[in-house]
Amino acid sequence: MNIEKDFEEFYKELLLKNKSNFDEIEEQRKKAIIERKNNKIAIYIIELILLIIAVLSFKFFGFQEGTEETNEIIFLFCAMGSLAFPAIIAIKSRKFLHKYEKTYKEKVINSLIKLQYPTMNYYSNGNIDYDDYNNLEVEHCNSFYSSNVIKGIYKNNEVTIAKIISTYSTIDYSTSKTKKYETFEGVFLKSSLPQNTRINLYAKCKKQLKDKIFNAFVGDINQVSKSENTEANLKKNYNVIDNEQLKDIFNLYSSDINCSILDSKMINILKEIYNVQKFEFAIKENNIYMRFWVDGLFSAPPLIKEVYDKEIIYKNYKILYLMFYLLVNLQERI
């Protein structure tokens, strides 16, 4: 695996084939920057006008008897206006920003995916069912959001990829306050396998110390308990696989006590991928599932970044590269 070297050639080809698209979107980015600058100026002017109104009202009415109610009304108007008007401008006056973000996905992300994997199709507004995601035996969550779906046939098997954000929330009925925290943000993959596949294998990420501290002091005991029960069931229903080289990364469970999939080459591949990006996977019910922890994927970069920013494009390229690299090597051993 040599991601950096492969990416250099890929990046040159992407720029060459999409120069006109990138130039067009770059113009939209510049318009969005001007739009944001004008919005800031408008907000500053409104805030200044409201301040002048407040000062003048105090000057003309502040020392006069019987004007307390007038002062209160003017003060309330200025206070509410200082919050409302900037918010309205920020929400409503984003025409070019919305257009830039939409076009970026349509032309940059879509072009990246099509060049990297021609048989895959990108649906920026697509989503997947929670049941598909939950088949990976993920941590317990009660709120699930999916977007940026990639679908197609790869190596004769159907593949679905989606950006996922899952959260867990609980209500403290004594205070009526909701406590909410994120359980996962990243990318999920599901790929079909031949119907005669019999092996089940789970590679679950080990809890790191920081995760245990988070669960102890910030998390919710019910969520932690349900997540641990999921893994306890794996331990009960499958063979626990002890592997010296992977013991610090994964808890391994398999229907095959010898777990022939995990040959020496596959073990090195898993370690190699994990050193680049945290992930876990499962093989079950004639499907391969995996999820990679990564934020901000398939999104338009900040306006300060150029459309063809190499770092942003590499981030998207790298995750897809790792997922398909793992997928191919798992398929070869099944």
N, C-alpha and C positions, 0 to 999 in steps of 0.2 A: 504494500500500500504506500503510494507516494502522492498524497493529495496535492501538496504544493506544486510539484512538477507538472502534474496533470492539469492543474488549474491554470497555470500560466498559458498553456496552449489554448485551453478553453476560453479564457478571458479575451485573448487576442481575436479569436474567431467570433465571439459574441459581439465585440465592438465593431468588427468588420461587417458583420451581417445586419447589425441593427443601428448603424450610424444615423440614418435619417430619423428613426424612431427616437433615439436618444437625444438628438438635437431638438426635436419637437417637444419632448418632455422637459428638457432643460429650459426651454423658453417658458413653459408653464411654471416650472420651479421659480424662475426669476420673477414672474408675475405674482406668484404667491408671496414671495419675499416683499415685494413692493406693497401688496395688499396688506400684509401684516404690519409693515412700517406705517402705512396710512391709518390703519386701525389704532395703532398706538398714539399717533398724533391726534386723532379724533378723541380718544379717551383723555389725553392730557388736556386738550382744549375744554372738554366738558367739565372735567374736574376743576379746572381753573375758573370757569364761569360759575360753577356752584360755590367755589370758595369766595369769589367776589360778591355773589349774592348774599352769602352768609355774613361777610364782613360789613357790607353796606347796610344790611338789615339791623345788625347790632349797632352800627353808627347812628342810624336814624331812629331806631326804636328802643335801643338798649337802655337809655337813661330816661325814657318817658314812662310815666305811670299808666297803668291800664293796658300795656301792650304785651303783657306776658304771654297771652294766648296767641297773639300774632307771631311773636318770636318763636314759640313752640312749633307752630305750623311751618314757618320758614325753615327752622332747624330740622324738623322731621323731613321736609321735602328735600333739603340738601343732603341729609344723611342717607335717605332712601335712594336718591338719585345717584349719589356717589357709588352705590353698590349696583343699582339696576342698570344704568346706562352703559357702563363698561361691559357688563355681562351680556346685554343685548347685542352690543357691537361685536363682541368676541364670538358669539354664537351665530349671528345672522350674516356677518360680513366675512365669509370664508369661501366665497365662490371659487376662486382660483386654487385654494388649498385643497378643497374637496375634489376638484377636477384633477389636480396633480396626483393626489393619492390614488384615485380610481384608475387613471391612465397608467400610472407606474405599475400597478398590479397587472393590468391588461397587456402591457407591452414589454415591460422589463422582466417581471417575475415569470410571466407566461413564456417569453422568449428564452429565458434561462432554462426553464424546465423542458421545453420542447427541444432545445439544442442538446441538453444533457441526456434526456431520455425521450426520444421522439415518439414512442408509443403511448406516452402518458398525456393526459389532458388536465388542465387546471381550471378550477371553478372557485373564484375568489369568494363568492357568496354561498358556496355549498356547505353542507354539514353532514354529520354521520349520527347514527343511533347510539345512545348511551350503552345499550346492550353489547354492541360490538367492542366498544372501549373497555367495558367492565369485564369482558372475557379474559383479559390479561390478568385478572385477579389483582386489580389495583387497590391502592389505599381507599378506605371508605370516604366517600364524599356525598354531599346532598345537593350540589349545584354543579352543572356541567355545561360547558359552552364549546362548540366546535365551529371551525371556519376554515377557509383556504384549503379546500379539498382537492387532492390530486388523484385521478383514477385512470386506470388503463390496464393493458395486458403486458406483462414483462416475463420473458422466458416461459411463455405458454401458461402463465398463471395470472389470475386477476389480483391487482394490487390497489389498495386504497390507503391514502395518506391524508392526515388532517392535523391542523393546528388545534391544540386542546388547552383549555384553562378550566381546572376544576377547583372547587372551593368547598369548605365545610363551615356551616354556620349553626349556631345554637342560641336560644333565647333564655336570658336570665329573667324568669317571671317575677322575681322580687323587685327588679328595677325596670322591667320591660325593655331592656337594652339587648340588641343583637350583637353577638360576638362572631366575627367572621374572619377566616384566614385561608390562604391559598394552599391547596394540597399538591397541585401540579401545574406547571406551565411548560409546554413543549410540543413535541410532534409525536404522533401515533401512527403506526403502520399495521395494516392487516393484509396478509397475502394468502390466497388459497393454495392448497397442496393436492396431489393426487388422492383420490378417495380411499386408496388402500393403505394410507399412512396409519400406522398403529401406535407409534411412540408418542408419549407425552413428556415434555421437558419444561421445567420452569427455572429461569435464572432470575432470582429476585435480589435487588440491590440490598446490601447490608445497611442497616441504620448506622450512620456516622454519629460521632459524639455530639456534634452541633445539632443534629436532628433530634437526638434523645433529650438534649437540654431544652430545645424548642417545645417538644411535646410535653415535657414535665412542667414548664413554667408558662407557656403561652397557649399550647394546644388544649384540646378538650379530651377528657378521659374516656368519654363514650366513643369518640372517633378513633382514638388510639386502640381501645379495646376491640372494636370491630375490625380494624385493620390487622391487628395481631391474630384475631380469630381466623381470618382468611388464610394467613400463612400457617397457622396451627393445623388447619384442615389439609393443607398440602402435605405437611409433615406426617399427618395421620394416614393419608390415602396413597402416598407415593414413597418411593425409596429416597432417603436422604443421601445425596452424593457428596462424599468427602473428596475434595480435590485440593491438594496442597497449594497449587499455583493460583487458584481462584478463591481461596478461603477468605481473603481480606476484601473481596469485591462482591461476591454473590453467595446467597444461600441457594443451593441446587437441589431440585426434586425431580425425580424421573420415574416413569413406569418401567424403564429398562435399568436393572441394577448395575449393569456394566456401562451403560450410557456411552455406547460406541460413537455417538455423534461428537463427543468431546475428545477427539484425538489430539495429539500434541500440536498439530498445526492449528486446529480450531481454538485450542486454549490460547495460543499465542495471538491469534486474531482477536479474540475477545479482550485480552489484555491491551492489545495495541489500540483498539477502538476506544476502550474505556479510558485510556490515558489521554485521549483527545476530547471525548465527550461522555458524560455519565449517561448510562442507558440500562435497560433490562428487557428481557424477551421471554416468550413462551411459545411452545409448540403444542397445540392441542386441537382436537376435533378437526383434523385435516386443514389446519390453518397455522400460520406463523403470525405472532403478534409481537410488537416491540414499541417501546416509547423512549424518546430521547429528551433529556432535560435541556431546554434552550428557550430563551425569551426573545421577543421581537422579530421572529422569523416571518418572512413573506409580507413584511410591512414596508411602506415607503420610508426612506431614511429621513432624518431631520433636514430641514430646509438648508442648513449650513453645509450639508454634504451634496456633492454633485450627483447627478442621476446615475452615472456609471462609476460611482465610488467603488474602488476595488475591494476595500475591506468589507463593505456591506454585501456586495455580490458574492464574495468568497464565503461569508457566513452562511448564506443560503445554499451555495454549491456544496460546501463541506458536509452539512447535515444530510442532504440527499445522497451524496457520495457514500457516506458511512452507512446509511440505512440500506442502500442497495448492495453495498459491498458485503455487509453482514447477511443480507437476504440470500444472495447468490451462494455464499459459502455454507449456509445452513441447508439450502436446497440440495446442494451437491452431496450432502452426507445423509440425506433422508431416503 
